Amino acid sequence: TYNPAFFQWLRKQAQQGIGVLVIGGCTTTSCVRVSSTRIAGQLEEQGLSMKVVVDLNLCGARQENFEHTAHYDPVLVGI
């Protein structure tokens, strides 16, 4: 989410009428949750209207990787 080229591209998509950004990734507890929340916040800050959706079918979290640790992560606690 810190890549300026990503937001230039995303801004162009929003200006062309694309209304939804679908996100998937490795795990839902860190990468996807933090990234989707930050992207949505930056879209709002820039006054761009685009819905950010996390599709759990596109996330590769496995049961053995799932740990109840989100409440210890200072970034996730703030979400």
Secondary structure as UniProt FT lines:
FT   HELIX           4..15
FT   TURN            16..17
FT   STRAND          20..25
FT   TURN            28..30
FT   HELIX           31..45
FT   TURN            46..47
FT   STRAND          51..59
FT   HELIX           63..65
FT   HELIX           70..72
FT   HELIX           74..77
//
